Amino acid sequence: MVLSWTRKNVFRRARKGKEQVSGGDLEVEIAIPTHFRCPVSLDLMKDPVTLQTGITYDRGSIEKWVEAGNKTCPVTNQVLTTFDMIPNHTIRRMIQDWCVENSSYGIERIPTPRIPISGYEVSEICSKMLSASQRGDDNKCQELVAKIKALGRESERNKRCIVGNGAGAVFATAFDSFSRDSIHKHVVILEEILEVLTWMIPLGEEGQSKLGSAPSLHCMVWFLESKDLAARQNAALLLKEVGVEELAKIEGIVEGLMKIVREPIGSTAATKACLVTIFKLVSSAGNREAIAKRFVELGLVSLLLETIVEAEKGICEKALGVLDCICDCKEGKEVAQMNALTLPLVVKKILRVSQLASNFAVSVLRKICDKREEEILIEALQVGAFQKLLVMLQVGCDESTKENATELLKLLNGYKSRAECVDSSLDFKYLKKPF
């Protein structure tokens, strides 16, 4: 025994098969019986299960082993013809008794694990959910959604089982059914279904089809503009999963997405999701020019620039990507050129965020730096665009960005003598080849 004032974690992985626990001021080493330890993790088993080979493992460890693509028993190396895992209640009770006997040393009794949900049980719930939604039975559906939520909270394994057995398509179908009837009449159950669908992504082809129906999309856009923050976030997360052509036809989608970007909700997840959806709309939709023009009218350009100022990597990349697409339309380009933040911010983000962000930033510069706009070209030089572009070519970039950077350098080179002040701190003298 050694003197210590610190309490150790009794369930940490021990290389020598011993646990160190403190009793008062003394630290005591307790040996864990070998047959209580998982052969894979070497940790004390909390949910022991036995494979067809007769070897017992902790459920979490052996599931990770199987999910990694292994088809053999880790100990015997025998090929497994079935991946059935039988709970070993005898070993589990012995471990619990051992924990109780050593409770005076601070060892906590492992809880009796819940039996994981089976595919059959998921199918039963899904069948009842479909039937209840077709009848318009809100109460029964709320009961089934609550059950699915509870099962999903129990373990990640349960979530995988639920998703793997097609629950996403079923709940998307139920969402579509209630949306077709009346949003106001079924608002509670629609909110509940929306919440569970967010962790069932990807929904599969059938699920995406149901979620991409006009009634479902109208309902999600309605939630985007509601006062319920959770519902707004869930709607934003799901909208990026549907087809862009269907989404582009929905009235109010532009205003709803703008509201989320303008008024961020808690975490950044909803903002990122909205930016992805906006990017899809202004880059891929058949009527993308009209959509982009509407976004410009609602002030998206200035909103994107304000977002970029202190945004984290993920949001900055997506915002620059959207700005790049917006600059493809005449109105978007003009607004970007007139905004005093555009050039300083875009140039600043080159080589400061990520390769993707730099590519988007160079593309934006290429679009707003018109040879007929001398003031813009001179300002670009003053904020250090020339030096940044030289470095881009030096460190390497994709062909499209290389072409944009080269064209910009040729354009800016003719105005270097007219630039009043170029930031000397950006004069990279170590460049191998000056332009």
N, C-alpha and C positions, 0 to 999 in steps of 0.2 A: 504494500500500500504506500501511496505517496501523498504528501501534503498538498492540497490544492484548494483554492477558493472558487474555482470555476466549476459549473455544472456542465457535464458533457451530454451530447445527444445520444441517448441509448440506442437509437435505431439507425445510427450511421453505419456505413459499410466498414467492417473490420477485417483487415487482411489476415490476421492470425487467429480468427475465430473467437475473439474475445470482445466483450463490451466493457467499457469503463463507465461506471456510474459513481456519483458522489453521495456519500451518506454523511450529512453534516459537513464537517471540514475534511473528511477523508475520502479519497478516491479509491473505489474498489473495482477490480477487474473480475467480470463474470463471464465464464465461458458459455457460449450458446451451443447447445447440442448440435452436432453436425446434421442430423436428420431434420432439424428445424430450419435449416438454411436452404435457400433456393440454389440449386446447382449452377444456375446461370448468373444471378446477381450476387450470390453469397450473402444476401441480406436475410434477416429473419422473415419467414413467409407470413403474409397476412391473409392470403386467400389461396391456400394450397389446392392444386388440382392435379389429377393423375392422367397421363397419356396412355395410349394403348400398350406402350412398352412397359408399363408398370412403374415408371419413374415419376416422382412428384415434383412439381415446380410451383413457383408463385405465379398466379394467373397473369398478372401484368407483364412479367418477364417473358413467359413463354409465348404470350400473344404477340409481343414485339418481335420475338424470334421468328414466328410464323409469318407475320406481316412483312418481314424483311425479305421473304421469298425462300426461306429455308424449309425443306420438306423432310428433314430427318430429326430424330430425337437427339438433343445436344449431348447426352451422356452416352447412349449406346450407339449412336450414329446409324440406327436402323431407319429405313425409309418409312414414313408414316402414311398408311393407307387411309386413315381418317384423322381429322383434327379435333375430334370430340374431346372435351376436357371434363372429366368427372370430378366434382368436388370431393376432396379427401377430408371428410368430417372428423375422422379419428385423429389425424395429425393436427388438424385445426384445434380440436378440443385439448389435445396434449400441449400445444403451444400456449393456449389461453391459460391452462392450469399452471404451466411453468411461469408465465408472466405474473399470475396472482401470487405464486410462491415467492417471487422475487420483487414484489411490489414495494417492499420496505427499502429497496435500493433505488426506487424511482422509476422502475420499469412499468409501463402502462399496459394493461390488458388489451390485446388487439380486439377490435369489435367483430362480431359475427358478420361476415360479408353478405350482402344481399345477392340473391340469385340473379345473374344477368338475364336480360330479356332475350327471348328466342325469336327467330324469324316468324314462327307460327303465331306468337302473341302479337307481333307487329301487324301481321296480315289480318288478324282478327279485329284489331283496333281500326285499321284502314277500311276494312269492309263496313264496320259500323259507322265510321265517319262519312263514307260515301252515301250510305243509306239515310243517315240523319240529315245530311246537307241537302239531299234531294227532296226530303220532306219539309225542309225549312225549319228543322227543330234546333233552335239556338241553344236551348238548355243542354240537350244531349251532346251537341258538338262542343260546347264549353267544357263539359265533363271529360270528354275524350281528349281535348287539347290539353287540359290540366294534367291528365294522366301521362300524355306524351312528354310534357314539360318536366314532370317529376322524374320520369324514367331517364330523360336526357341529362338531368342534373346529377343523377347517381354516378354515372361514369361515362368516359369517352367511348368505351366499348359499346354501351347502350346506344349512344348517338350514332356510331358507325353502323350498328345493326339496324336502327330505325331508317337511316338514310339508304343503306344497302338493300332494303326490302321495299323500296319504292314509295316511301311515305311522302316524299316531296311532291310527286305527281298527284297523289291523292289529296293532299292539303291544298295544292294549287287549284285542283278541280273544285274543291269545296269553296275556296275563295272566289272563284269565278261564278259559282252558283249563287252565292249570297250577293255578289256584286250586281248580278243581273236582276235580282229581285228589287232590293232597295238598300242603298248605303246607310241612310239614316235609321232605318228599321233594324239593321243587323250590324250597327257600328261596333258594338262590343266584341262580338265573335270575329268580325273582320280584323280588328286590332290584334286579337289573340292569335289568329292564324298567321297574320303578318309577322308576328314576333317569332313563331317557331320556324317559319319558312327561311328566316335569315341564317339559321345554322343547318339548314338542309341543302344549301348550295353545294355543288351544282344540282339543279333540279331534274336534269335529264331532258330529252327532247319533248316528251309529253308534258312535263311540268312547265317548261318554258313556253310551250304552245298555249297552255291554259292561262298562264300568267301574262302572256302577251295578247290576250283577247282584248277587244275594245272596252268591255265592262270592267275588266280587272285593271287595265291601265287608267281608266277614268277614276276608279276608286283610289288607286295609289297616288295619283296626282292630287286628288281631293285631300288625302292624308298629308301630302307635302305641305299644304297650306293650312293645315289644322293647327290648333294650339297645343296639342299633345306632342311633347318633344320626342318621346320614345317612338310614337307612331310615325312621326316625320322622319326620324333616323332610319327606321326599318324600311319605310317606303323608298328612301333614297338608296339604301343598300340593294334592294331588289330590282329597282328600275334599270340598273346597269346590266342586269342579266337578260333583259328582253331584247327582241330584235329592233334595230334602229328605225326601220321603215314603218313598223307599226306604231312606234313611239312618236315619230315625227307627225303623225296624223292627229294626235290627241291635243285638243284645245287646252291651253293653260299649262302645258308642260314647261315652256320657256320661263314663265313667271314663277312656277313652283321651284324649279332648279335655281333660279336667281335668288329666291328667298333663302334657300339653304346656304348658298355661298355667302350671301350678304349677312346672314345671321347664323353663324356657326353653332352647332349643337354639341356641347360637351366635348367628346373626343373628336379626333380629326377624321374618323372613318366616314361619316356622312359627307363631309366636304370633299374628300377624295373620290367617293362614289359619284357625287354630283359632277365633279370635274371630268371624270371618265365618261359619264353619260353625255355631257355637253360636247366633249371631244368627238364622240361618235356621231352626234347630231350634225356638227358643223364640218365634219370631214367625210362622212359616208352617206348621209341621207340624200335621197333624190332631190329634195328641195332645200339643200344645205345653204344655198345663197340667201334665200328668203329667211331661213332660221337664223343665220349668222347676222343678217341685217336687223332682225328683231332683238337679238341679244345686244347688239351695239346700241340700239335705241334705248334699251333699259339700263345702259351704263356698265356693261360687262368689262369693257377695256380698262376703265379706271379701277374697277373692283379687282380685276386680275392683278394689276400693278400694285395695288395696296396689299394684296395677299402675298405677292412675291417678296415684298420687302424683308419680312422676318420669318418666312415660311420654312418648315422643315423640308428635307430633301424630297419626299414623296409628293407633297403638295406643290412645291416649287416646280418640279418636273412637269406635273400635269397642267399647272397654270400656264407655263411657258408653251406647252404643246397646244393648249387651247388658243392662246394669243397668236401663235404661229398660223393656225387655221383661220382665225378671225381676220388676220391681215391679208388673207387671200381675196376678201371682198373689198370693194372700193371704199365703202363707208367705214369699215373697220380699220383699214390702212390710214385713212385720213384722220380718224380720231386718235389713233396711236401716234401719228406724226405730230399732232397738236399737243399731246400730253407731255408736260415737262419731265415727267418721271420715266418715260419710256426708254430713251437712250441711256441715261446713267444706270438705270436698273438692269437693263438687258446686258449692257457691256460688263457690269459688275459681276453678273452671274456666270459669265463665261469662265470656265476653268475653276469655278468656286463651288459647284454643287455636285455635278456628275457629268459623265460623257454625254448622256442623253440630254440633260439640261443645256449643256454647251451647244449641242447640235441644234436644238430648238432655238436658242438665243441667236446663233449665227444666221439661221434661216429668217428669223424675225428682222434682224439687221438688214439682211439682203433685200427684204421686201419694202422696208421703210426708207432705205437710203437710195433715193431716186437721184439720178444725175442732174435732173432739172431743179432739184431742191438743194441749192448750194449751202444754205444756212444749216440744214440737217447734216450735210456731209462735214462741214466745219465743226459743228458741235460733236459729232461722232469722234473726230480727231481729238478734240479737247478733253473728252472723257476717257481717252486711252484705247479706243477701238483698234487703231492701227497695230499697236504693240500686242494686244491680246490676240488678234488674228494671226500675227506672225508666230506667236507661241503655239497657237492651235496647229499650224502647219508643221511646226517643229516636233511637237509631241505626238503627232499622228491623229488622224480622224478618218471617218468613212468618206467614200468618194463624193457623195452629195455635199457633205459639209466642206470638204476640201475645195470643191468647185465654187461653192458660195463664198468661202473665205478668200480664194484667189481673185474672184471678180470684185469683191469688196476692196481688197488691197489695191487693185489696179485703179479703181474708182477714187479711193481716198488719196492715193499717192499724188494725184494732180492738185490736191488742195492743201498739202502739208505746209507750204510756205505761207498760206493765208490763215492758218490756225494761230490765234493769238497766244494761246498757252496750252502746252501739252504737259501733262503730269510727268515730271522727271522721274518719279519713283517707278514709273512703268516703262522706263527706257531700258529694255533688257539687253545689256551689252554682251551677254554671254551667248547670244544667238549665233549659230554657226554660219548661216547665210542671210545677210540682210536682203530685204526685198528690192 
